[in-house]
Amino acid sequence: VTYMGALGLGGVNPVFQDFANMAEEVISFSDPGVSDALEFTDGKVISSQLEPLKMVSWENLLEVTTLERLVEIFDRADIVAFADWTLLINVGSIWDGIADEVLPKMTNRERRMMFFDLSDPTKRTTEDVLNVMATIRKYEEFFDTTLGLNKKEAYEVASRYGAAKEDFADLHELARFLREKIGISEIVIHPVDGAVLSNAHEDVAVDGPYCADPTLTTGGGDNFNSGFLTGRSLGLTSKESLFLGVANSGFYVRAGRSPAFDELREFLVQWARGDID
């Protein structure tokens, strides 16, 4: 894993040290933000201090690495994932910079997976949302591009294209609509009780190990993404990758932490046996 982002300036923040130790390479060019997540039985309130994250920009990334190094990283990558567009107000400059200055210089033209996660787009204007969709579309020239969304986010993005919730009979229709409107290979939508996927070859749905009384929900979507991308990196089918995503998230919301690989495997076995509450 090569990680680029906000782990700290002048050294890795201790909160992220274990993660940094597992990565092959860390390129950190900003201090992290801080969020207080207040969770209740009927929802959550998140209060964030994001001032340091203004530094997450194309200009500051190039202060700590070179264009040539970025080309090398993208050339060797099996999967690339970008996340947290909504709250990182300057990260769009990185997404554009990579698309315009890095991807055309790649020598590896094999079709690989490019994954995007926006985080909640309700905080951004319609112009912002449509502009970032145009940026994501640029990646389709070089990668098989996937956009991951939770259920609320998926309906929100569809509304920016003029569609209403009642326009869709189910999440498959919604996923197909978004895939065609954005012009990318694949859409993945993960409600709290399962996941669906739509690409040109298949529409897939799985039920998830729904938890009525979770220990922690903040980060559940990130853990779904992690499980799903792990499945894809292992060469699993779309359905198997979705199962890995919902299981990874299902473990997390119950335990309040991400599973180790053996724990995830055991959770899948228990779920298959019907032993998960």
C-alpha positions, 0 to 999 in steps of 0.5 A, spaced: 500 500 500 502 507 498 498 512 502 497 519 500 494 524 505 493 527 511 497 523 517 501 529 519 506 534 518 513 533 520 512 526 522 506 521 522 500 523 528 501 517 533 493 515 531 495 513 525 502 510 526 500 503 526 497 504 519 503 507 517 507 501 519 503 497 515 504 501 508 509 500 504 510 508 503 506 514 506 506 520 503 503 525 508 502 533 506 497 535 511 496 535 519 489 531 520 482 534 521 478 532 527 471 529 528 467 528 534 461 523 532 455 523 537 451 517 535 444 516 538 439 510 536 436 514 531 442 517 528 448 521 529 451 528 529 458 529 527 462 536 528 469 537 525 475 541 525 477 541 518 482 547 518 488 543 517 485 539 511 485 545 506 492 543 505 490 537 502 491 540 495 495 538 488 500 544 490 502 541 496 502 534 494 507 536 489 511 539 495 513 533 498 513 528 491 514 529 484 510 528 478 515 522 476 514 519 482 506 519 482 507 516 475 511 510 477 506 509 483 500 509 478 503 505 473 505 499 478 498 500 482 493 494 482 487 498 485 487 506 486 482 509 491 480 516 492 476 518 498 473 524 502 472 529 497 466 532 500 470 535 506 477 536 503 475 542 499 481 542 495 482 535 494 479 536 487 485 539 485 489 533 486 483 529 482 484 533 476 491 534 477 492 526 477 487 526 471 490 531 467 498 530 468 499 523 471 495 518 467 497 520 460 504 519 462 503 512 464 506 506 461 501 501 464 495 501 460 492 495 462 485 496 465 485 496 472 480 498 478 479 506 480 475 507 486 472 513 488 468 515 495 465 522 495 462 522 503 456 526 504 455 530 498 449 534 501 454 539 503 456 541 496 453 545 491 450 542 485 455 545 480 460 542 485 457 535 484 456 535 477 464 538 476 467 532 480 463 527 476 466 530 470 473 529 473 471 522 475 469 521 468 476 523 466 479 516 469 474 512 465 479 513 459 485 509 463 481 505 468 475 501 470 472 506 474 467 505 480 463 510 484 461 507 491 455 511 495 451 509 501 443 509 499 442 516 502 448 519 498 446 515 491 439 518 491 442 525 493 447 525 487 441 522 482 437 529 485 443 533 482 441 530 475 434 532 476 431 525 478 427 524 484 427 518 489 420 516 487 423 515 480 426 509 481 423 502 483 429 499 486 436 501 488 438 497 481 435 502 477 438 508 481 445 504 480 444 504 472 441 511 472 447 514 475 452 509 471 449 512 465 449 519 467 456 519 470 459 515 464 463 510 468 464 503 469 460 501 475 456 504 481 456 500 488 451 502 493 451 500 500 445 501 504 445 498 512 442 492 510 446 489 504 449 492 497 448 492 490 452 493 484 451 495 477 456 495 471 455 493 463 455 486 464 451 485 471 447 487 476 448 484 483 445 484 490 447 481 496 443 482 503 448 484 509 448 482 516 444 487 519 445 489 526 439 493 530 443 495 536 450 497 533 456 499 537 459 504 532 456 506 526 461 512 524 466 508 519 461 503 517 461 505 510 469 506 509 469 498 512 464 496 507 469 499 501 475 496 504 472 489 504 469 490 497 476 492 495 479 487 498 475 482 494 476 485 488 484 485 489 483 478 491 480 476 484 473 474 487 467 475 483 462 481 484 458 478 488 463 475 493 466 482 493 460 485 496 459 479 501 466 481 503 464 488 504 458 487 508 461 482 512 467 487 514 462 493 515 458 488 519 463 486 524 465 493 525 459 496 527 458 490 532 465 490 535 467 497 534 473 496 530 475 493 523 477 485 523 483 482 522 483 477 516 482 471 520 476 475 524 473 477 517 473 469 515 470 467 521 465 472 521 463 470 514 463 462 517 458 464 523 454 468 518 453 463 513 451 458 519 446 463 522 450 465 528 450 472 527 445 476 532 
